[in-house]
Amino acid sequence: MASLKDDEISAILSRVDDEEEVDPPNDLDSEVEDILEIDSEQPTDSSSDSDDEPLRAPNMCRRRRIHSSDSSDNERLSEHIRSGEQQQAAQVISPSTNKRTQSRNIVHIIQGPKNEAKNAMTPLEQFKLFISDSMVSIIVLHTNMEISTKREKYAAKTATVSETCADEIYALIGLLLLSARKKDNHLTTAELFDSSESGTKYISVMSKDRFDFLLNCLRFDDKSTRQERQVTDKFAPIREIWEKLIAVCRDSYEPGSYVTVDEQLLGFRGRCPFRMYIPSKPDKYGIKTVVLCDSKSNYMIDAIPYMGKGTNTNGEPLASFFVKQLTETIRGTSRNVTMDNWFTSVPLAKELLQEPHKLTIVGTIRSNKREIPSQLLQPRQTRSSMFCYDGNCTLVSFRPKKNKNVLLLSTTHGIGTLAPSGKPDIIEFYNSTKGAVDTFDQMCHNMSCNRKTQRWPLCYFYGMLNMSIVNSFIIRVHNNVKNKQKPLTRRAFIKEVFLHYLTWLVCSNNQNQIMSGVI
């Protein structure tokens, strides 16, 4: 019964509106080229390359066994490295003939919303899990401090430059959500509030000047102490509300057996001390965030903004640091973590198998790692596979085409086998789980609150709204299926949240008129 619910949830989440098209992730063959482009833009400091720390060569050699699926490659390589026929992969070369599920792959969890999220039934309740009253209170406090400073420059103290309140900030967020739903976020403020062009959707809520003034004054921290805090934390201008969002993301959802680690780039071209250039990403310039998502629902479980070369990793390799930090909340659960070749290394794979982590991985791995046997890199027939075993680690080399070699490391698969497609099962598994973060990012892009700004904290706040929309919608789908209710589309979900926020503003201003034609 649970599997039927899971299938129904997956079908709903993969369904898109006519206006919302999410491109499926490419298969592994096309992805490898993208990975190489991304790798060329990774930080060049020594900490980012130190994942190449080798395993002791003598120990590795004593335990290493290799099998090739290419029937023409039957030459014995050495006393401890050998080849065999494709049909003999499981019988001759596999390290174990035990067909039972290995203990490191047994996961005891029920996937879905937890804690307060289980009882959040309306779109507003689900969205307010992430953009909470406490978060809005922080925004109101620091925004009013900025308003007090800026209004001194105005000769006339009109309502446009008056202090704000929680209800008005909710209304402002509602307008940003509406622009995401209508895909109006690229329009200028003048176009949004021009009734001849956008109707009365926006101007019915607040004036153009007030909208501009609020966005200009929006602040998320105490400006008077910011400089002191930024000495140790570049992310200080938005750190407080970011930590609140991430805490809720961790506490509101129990991920399934498989999770994915990857990077997200939030487009930004203004001044920022940790802005990055990644040519393979849609936005190219922006703020990089390393994200952990559920591989099936694409729910964002955890995320860490990348602060550039000054990132404090406590002496750990950068990629290993991110993986360990992101997986803290799922330690000891035997879940699998799928990752690309910027994160994957043999030392990390072996460390994650041990206490307190108890996690398995599947990931592409760079060919320049010193643990990779040279035999796996040599030319051979196309569509051939070669497996190498080292304890609980399985390494596969697949040659999809001439002059192209794909390497993957797995601690989930104890036996190297081939799927009906002719590809190794490890690659099929990787392709089915690698795209969660990319899909989450695409969902954020397809209905985005982002507006043009030169202030990176405001840009990141827009990104947080996008993340909250996606996560709250996933909570909505789970709860709908659980209660056998008809699920809303994401556009309808955003509309419901906006209307609730609009109603609050109308009531707070004692306005009894019905605003027809808002949507």
ZAKE-321095 format. One line per 8 residues: for each residue x, y, z of C-alpha. Coordinates in Angstrom, 3 decimals, padded with zeros to 6 digits. Layout:
BEGIN
X Y Z | ...
END
This chain:
BEGIN
000.000 000.000 000.000 | 002.854 002.341 000.863 | 004.466 001.696 -002.499 | 001.228 002.649 -004.262 | 001.208 005.956 -002.386 | 004.857 006.526 -003.272 | 004.115 005.905 -006.950 | 001.145 008.292 -006.837
003.227 011.005 -005.157 | 006.019 010.578 -007.702 | 003.532 010.808 -010.570 | 002.034 014.034 -009.200 | 005.416 015.648 -008.566 | 006.661 014.726 -012.021 | 003.504 016.145 -013.633 | 003.891 019.697 -014.918
001.430 022.364 -016.036 | 001.291 023.486 -019.647 | 003.191 026.612 -018.629 | 005.760 024.724 -016.576 | 008.159 022.454 -018.417 | 010.904 020.763 -016.432 | 013.549 019.189 -018.594 | 014.543 015.712 -017.434
018.179 015.336 -016.442 | 020.429 014.081 -019.212 | 021.784 010.573 -019.036 | 025.308 009.907 -017.862 | 026.915 010.027 -021.307 | 025.960 013.662 -021.869 | 026.463 014.662 -018.257 | 030.153 013.823 -018.134
030.993 016.734 -020.422 | 028.992 019.117 -018.200 | 030.836 017.862 -015.144 | 034.174 018.602 -016.755 | 033.071 022.170 -017.475 | 031.932 022.629 -013.899 | 035.140 021.154 -012.562 | 037.192 023.680 -014.461
035.479 026.414 -012.492 | 035.841 024.916 -009.036 | 038.020 026.728 -006.495 | 041.696 026.152 -007.124 | 042.828 026.371 -003.516 | 044.607 023.381 -002.096 | 041.676 022.334 000.073 | 039.489 021.654 -002.974
042.002 019.275 -004.467 | 042.960 017.402 -001.337 | 040.306 014.734 -001.935 | 042.965 013.161 -004.111 | 044.692 011.828 -000.996 | 045.594 008.289 -002.073 | 044.814 005.035 -000.378 | 047.994 003.132 000.424
048.935 001.515 -002.870 | 050.181 -001.826 -001.430 | 046.978 -002.380 000.563 | 044.806 -001.439 -002.403 | 046.661 -003.792 -004.705 | 046.361 -006.791 -002.390 | 042.577 -006.549 -002.298 | 041.860 -005.357 -005.820
040.048 -007.544 -008.329 | 039.007 -006.475 -011.804 | 036.558 -007.983 -014.257 | 035.935 -006.941 -017.842 | 032.695 -007.601 -019.703 | 034.556 -007.422 -023.016 | 034.959 -011.052 -024.118 | 038.040 -010.237 -026.174
039.904 -008.978 -023.101 | 040.782 -012.285 -021.425 | 044.445 -011.656 -020.818 | 045.463 -012.248 -017.194 | 046.618 -008.862 -015.897 | 048.471 -009.919 -012.750 | 048.323 -012.364 -009.897 | 045.645 -010.298 -008.148
043.890 -008.671 -011.143 | 041.990 -010.785 -013.626 | 039.417 -010.633 -016.425 | 036.488 -012.830 -017.369 | 033.471 -013.283 -019.632 | 030.425 -011.003 -019.357 | 028.204 -013.956 -018.433 | 030.505 -014.888 -015.545
030.431 -011.475 -013.835 | 028.374 -012.546 -010.845 | 029.724 -016.070 -010.470 | 033.447 -015.687 -010.991 | 034.473 -012.188 -010.065 | 031.978 -010.879 -007.523 | 033.403 -010.650 -003.991 | 030.416 -012.429 -002.497
027.774 -014.847 -003.764 | 025.367 -013.929 -000.944 | 022.089 -012.812 -002.556 | 020.660 -011.293 000.632 | 020.449 -007.521 000.978 | 023.591 -006.350 002.691 | 023.093 -004.715 006.083 | 024.603 -001.450 004.887
021.717 -001.122 002.384 | 018.819 -001.802 004.781 | 016.874 001.393 005.556 | 014.103 001.538 008.168 | 012.179 004.763 007.493 | 008.776 006.013 006.360 | 009.255 008.766 003.800 | 007.189 011.929 003.983
006.282 014.971 006.097 | 006.999 014.802 009.829 | 006.496 016.872 012.980 | 004.356 019.980 012.304 | 004.389 019.382 008.546 | 002.244 016.245 008.960 | -000.625 018.361 010.273 | -000.265 021.304 007.875
-003.306 020.938 005.622 | -003.831 024.291 003.887 | -001.449 025.915 001.387 | -000.886 028.806 003.804 | 000.001 026.501 006.708 | 002.389 024.580 004.485 | 004.115 027.686 003.135 | 004.353 029.279 006.592
006.323 026.286 007.811 | 009.215 027.716 005.818 | 008.530 031.480 005.757 | 007.437 031.615 009.384 | 006.100 034.351 011.642 | 009.420 034.491 013.504 | 011.287 035.005 010.236 | 008.914 037.780 009.167
009.306 039.431 012.588 | 013.068 039.615 012.029 | 012.507 041.155 008.594 | 010.038 043.720 009.985 | 012.429 044.723 012.783 | 015.462 045.325 010.593 | 013.477 046.777 007.685 | 011.957 049.393 009.980
015.443 050.305 011.189 | 016.421 050.942 007.569 | 013.191 052.851 006.897 | 013.924 055.143 009.849 | 017.254 056.032 008.268 | 015.994 056.499 004.715 | 012.847 058.476 005.504 | 014.985 061.324 006.876
015.937 062.079 003.279 | 012.286 062.668 002.314 | 010.829 066.130 002.837 | 007.260 064.829 002.925 | 006.655 062.008 005.415 | 003.900 060.316 003.400 | 002.511 056.800 003.775 | 004.972 055.669 001.107
007.889 056.049 003.543 | 006.094 054.969 006.715 | 007.173 051.996 008.817 | 005.972 048.560 007.818 | 004.341 045.695 009.716 | 004.101 041.913 009.460 | 000.853 042.010 007.466 | 002.401 044.312 004.871
005.527 042.153 004.580 | 003.274 039.140 004.030 | 001.471 041.114 001.311 | 004.825 041.988 -000.259 | 005.792 038.309 -000.241 | 002.381 037.547 -001.748 | 003.073 039.930 -004.642 | 006.442 038.272 -005.231
004.713 034.877 -005.261 | 002.135 036.220 -007.708 | 004.916 037.413 -010.017 | 006.368 033.895 -009.872 | 003.003 032.324 -010.685 | 002.353 034.741 -013.553 | 006.013 034.665 -014.635 | 006.052 038.455 -014.395
009.261 038.653 -012.379 | 011.221 039.873 -015.425 | 008.955 042.924 -015.814 | 010.005 046.282 -014.422 | 008.089 047.700 -011.467 | 006.502 050.287 -013.764 | 005.192 047.508 -016.023 | 003.900 045.454 -013.075
001.904 048.369 -011.697 | 000.675 049.674 -015.057 | -003.015 048.754 -015.125 | -003.093 048.960 -018.920 | -000.383 046.299 -019.133 | -000.805 044.091 -016.030 | -004.349 044.920 -015.013 | -005.095 045.608 -011.345
-003.368 042.508 -009.993 | -000.543 044.387 -008.289 | -001.795 047.952 -007.847 | -004.812 046.662 -005.900 | -002.464 045.557 -003.102 | -000.094 048.522 -002.787 | 001.249 051.412 -004.829 | 004.252 051.146 -007.116
006.243 053.608 -004.988 | 005.518 051.672 -001.794 | 006.520 048.386 -003.462 | 009.815 049.907 -004.623 | 010.462 051.531 -001.251 | 009.880 048.312 000.698 | 012.166 046.268 -001.552 | 014.809 048.977 -001.277
014.585 048.966 002.531 | 014.210 045.207 003.025 | 016.869 044.059 005.526 | 017.492 040.783 007.331 | 020.054 041.656 010.023 | 021.264 044.425 012.312 | 023.213 046.738 010.039 | 025.070 048.334 012.968
026.825 045.059 013.903 | 027.131 043.587 010.415 | 030.732 044.605 009.776 | 031.897 042.909 012.960 | 030.019 039.700 012.142 | 031.224 039.635 008.542 | 034.825 039.242 009.728 | 034.063 035.598 010.535
030.941 035.074 008.411 | 030.580 036.503 004.898 | 026.981 035.328 004.879 | 026.107 037.449 007.941 | 023.589 039.803 006.192 | 021.099 036.953 005.799 | 022.488 034.197 008.035 | 019.816 034.411 010.756
016.772 033.836 008.560 | 018.679 031.322 006.387 | 019.386 029.144 009.428 | 015.702 029.312 010.361 | 014.698 028.123 006.890 | 017.199 025.263 006.859 | 016.187 024.125 010.351 | 012.580 023.805 009.149
013.650 021.972 005.974 | 015.470 019.382 008.094 | 012.661 018.987 010.631 | 009.677 018.863 008.265 | 010.454 015.914 006.003 | 011.794 012.369 006.325 | 013.727 011.598 003.127 | 013.566 008.223 001.435
016.318 005.656 000.990 | 018.180 007.693 -001.634 | 019.400 011.291 -001.491 | 021.443 013.421 -003.896 | 024.186 015.995 -003.291 | 024.831 018.587 -005.996 | 025.285 022.315 -006.497 | 022.744 025.029 -007.274
023.684 028.418 -008.724 | 021.476 031.383 -007.841 | 021.876 033.900 -010.651 | 023.452 037.191 -009.561 | 025.709 039.627 -011.449 | 026.204 042.315 -008.807 | 029.012 042.670 -006.300 | 029.418 039.721 -003.942
032.626 038.434 -002.279 | 031.746 034.822 -003.076 | 030.113 035.140 -006.497 | 031.097 032.322 -008.862 | 031.248 031.744 -012.605 | 030.074 028.300 -013.748 | 029.547 028.283 -017.550 | 027.530 025.051 -017.592
024.797 026.484 -015.344 | 021.809 028.411 -016.792 | 022.694 031.624 -014.945 | 026.506 031.259 -015.284 | 027.237 033.972 -012.682 | 025.847 033.705 -009.191 | 025.963 032.400 -005.646 | 026.692 028.710 -005.323
024.823 026.583 -002.806 | 025.597 022.912 -002.176 | 022.256 021.148 -001.761 | 021.019 017.793 -000.449 | 017.700 016.647 -001.962 | 015.543 013.563 -001.698 | 016.170 011.605 -004.902 | 012.515 010.724 -005.443
010.493 013.793 -004.417 | 013.252 016.415 -005.007 | 012.557 017.932 -001.557 | 015.476 020.082 -000.336 | 016.633 018.503 002.925 | 019.646 020.690 003.639 | 021.886 023.244 001.947 | 025.127 025.145 002.581
026.056 028.399 000.793 | 029.576 028.240 -000.641 | 031.652 031.112 000.725 | 034.609 030.761 -001.646 | 038.212 030.058 -000.757 | 037.749 031.275 002.795 | 035.402 028.409 003.665 | 036.407 026.956 007.030
036.535 023.182 006.584 | 038.455 022.420 009.787 | 041.278 020.936 007.725 | 039.047 018.577 005.722 | 038.991 018.392 001.927 | 036.335 020.800 000.701 | 034.135 018.242 -001.057 | 034.244 015.831 001.904
033.373 018.676 004.257 | 030.215 019.525 002.318 | 029.055 015.901 002.093 | 029.576 015.229 005.806 | 027.903 018.463 006.866 | 024.884 017.932 004.617 | 024.368 014.325 005.710 | 024.563 014.970 009.464
020.793 014.645 009.876 | 020.695 011.239 008.136 | 023.702 009.659 009.848 | 023.412 006.026 010.824 | 020.417 005.369 008.552 | 022.116 003.296 005.788 | 020.791 005.675 003.127 | 022.580 006.045 -000.195
024.058 009.387 -001.284 | 024.418 010.012 -005.036 | 027.019 012.602 -006.039 | 029.079 013.782 -009.008 | 032.830 013.555 -009.464 | 033.616 016.791 -007.613 | 032.532 015.093 -004.382 | 033.390 011.422 -004.958
036.618 009.928 -003.617 | 037.666 006.528 -002.287 | 038.656 007.840 001.178 | 035.277 009.577 001.550 | 033.379 006.472 000.417 | 035.153 004.305 002.982 | 034.766 006.845 005.768 | 031.021 007.204 005.179
030.589 003.448 005.612 | 031.941 003.676 009.153 | 030.398 005.013 012.363 | 028.902 007.519 012.918 | 027.942 007.965 009.248 | 026.845 004.473 008.132 | 025.970 005.715 004.635 | 026.662 004.339 001.166
027.491 006.321 -001.956 | 027.243 006.063 -005.724 | 029.076 008.650 -007.772 | 031.159 009.398 -010.817 | 034.849 009.652 -010.011 | 037.663 011.469 -011.780 | 040.152 009.400 -013.724 | 043.113 011.224 -012.142
042.475 009.746 -008.692 | 045.512 007.741 -007.634 | 043.355 004.826 -006.482 | 042.141 004.134 -010.052 | 043.934 001.071 -011.545 | 045.568 001.859 -014.877 | 043.866 -001.172 -016.463 | 040.482 000.543 -016.165
041.713 003.476 -018.259 | 043.215 001.514 -021.148 | 041.485 001.468 -024.589 | 039.061 -001.385 -025.244 | 035.870 -002.159 -027.145 | 032.968 000.288 -026.933 | 030.008 -000.630 -024.686 | 032.335 -002.783 -022.586
032.498 -002.705 -018.784 | 035.223 -003.536 -016.298 | 034.688 -003.952 -012.553 | 037.175 -003.552 -009.721 | 036.584 -004.481 -006.072 | 038.247 -003.234 -002.920 | 036.457 -004.444 000.182 | 033.001 -002.834 000.129
033.924 -000.524 -002.758 | 032.968 -001.411 -006.320 | 034.521 000.575 -009.148 | 033.187 000.282 -012.691 | 034.695 001.503 -015.935 | 032.221 001.782 -018.822 | 033.213 002.764 -022.344 | 030.088 004.234 -024.019
031.956 005.336 -027.144 | 035.437 005.479 -028.598 | 037.892 007.599 -026.598 | 035.418 008.065 -023.755 | 035.623 006.299 -020.416 | 033.103 006.678 -017.576 | 034.161 005.750 -014.038 | 031.778 005.260 -011.117
032.400 004.264 -007.509 | 029.751 002.506 -005.432 | 029.584 001.181 -001.897 | 025.942 000.179 -002.444 | 026.525 -002.446 -005.120 | 028.477 -005.441 -003.913 | 028.235 -007.243 -007.254 | 029.040 -005.781 -010.652
026.223 -006.732 -013.049 | 024.860 -005.423 -016.332 | 021.351 -004.112 -016.978 | 019.321 -005.170 -020.055 | 020.479 -001.949 -021.729 | 024.045 -003.247 -021.645 | 025.130 -000.603 -019.149 | 026.308 -001.591 -015.663
023.589 -001.527 -012.995 | 025.659 001.041 -011.104 | 025.299 003.493 -014.004 | 021.561 002.806 -014.328 | 021.159 003.484 -010.607 | 023.241 006.662 -010.828 | 021.203 007.978 -013.765 | 017.951 007.358 -011.871
019.039 009.227 -008.724 | 021.495 011.924 -009.842 | 018.976 014.526 -011.055 | 017.157 015.504 -007.848 | 019.027 018.765 -007.210 | 018.915 019.726 -010.893 | 015.154 019.125 -010.962 | 014.713 021.122 -007.750
016.710 023.964 -009.323 | 014.612 023.820 -012.504 | 011.414 024.010 -010.453 | 012.810 027.095 -008.702 | 013.635 028.652 -012.087 | 010.317 027.855 -013.778 | 008.291 029.801 -011.217 | 010.717 032.305 -009.762
010.339 035.317 -007.457 | 013.741 036.671 -008.521 | 013.831 040.333 -009.462 | 016.739 042.382 -010.732 | 018.782 043.706 -007.822 | 022.345 044.740 -007.026 | 022.097 043.565 -003.399 | 023.068 039.919 -002.996
021.188 039.421 000.340 | 017.946 040.451 -001.379 | 018.756 038.160 -004.305 | 019.285 035.291 -001.884 | 016.001 036.086 -000.131 | 014.243 035.702 -003.490 | 015.982 032.338 -003.803 | 014.749 031.345 -000.347
011.183 032.136 -001.413 | 011.627 029.883 -004.455 | 012.980 027.068 -002.271 | 010.077 027.493 000.139 | 007.508 027.313 -002.668 | 008.916 024.014 -003.943 | 009.332 022.396 -000.512 | 005.899 023.475 000.741
004.308 022.189 -002.468 | 005.963 018.786 -001.953 | 004.583 018.722 001.608 | 001.182 019.577 000.110 | 001.297 016.678 -002.349 | 002.250 014.156 000.349 | -000.527 015.303 002.676 | -003.074 015.313 -000.158
-002.270 011.732 -001.090 | -002.270 010.653 002.549 | -005.752 012.138 003.068 | -007.021 010.984 -000.346 | -007.596 014.554 -001.511 | -007.250 015.902 -005.002 | -003.855 017.628 -005.232 | -003.437 021.197 -006.460
-001.090 022.164 -009.257 | 001.808 024.346 -008.178 | 000.250 027.384 -009.883 | -002.998 026.847 -007.987 | -001.029 026.292 -004.784 | 000.759 029.651 -005.145 | -002.558 031.354 -005.919 | -004.055 030.069 -002.659
-001.097 031.354 -000.628 | -001.273 034.763 -002.330 | -005.010 035.127 -001.710 | -004.543 034.335 001.988 | -001.849 036.998 002.308 | -003.999 039.494 000.419 | -006.953 038.801 002.720 | -004.782 039.512 005.744
-003.767 042.898 004.370 | -007.354 043.809 003.493 | -008.561 042.872 006.983 | -005.710 044.695 008.714 | -006.584 047.885 006.823 | -010.317 047.451 007.527 | -011.062 047.348 003.834 | -014.287 045.481 003.147
-014.303 045.805 -000.600 | -013.819 042.700 -002.687 | -010.947 043.065 -005.117 | -012.265 041.379 -008.212 | -009.993 040.435 -011.065 | -006.870 040.125 -008.908 | -005.970 036.898 -010.612
END
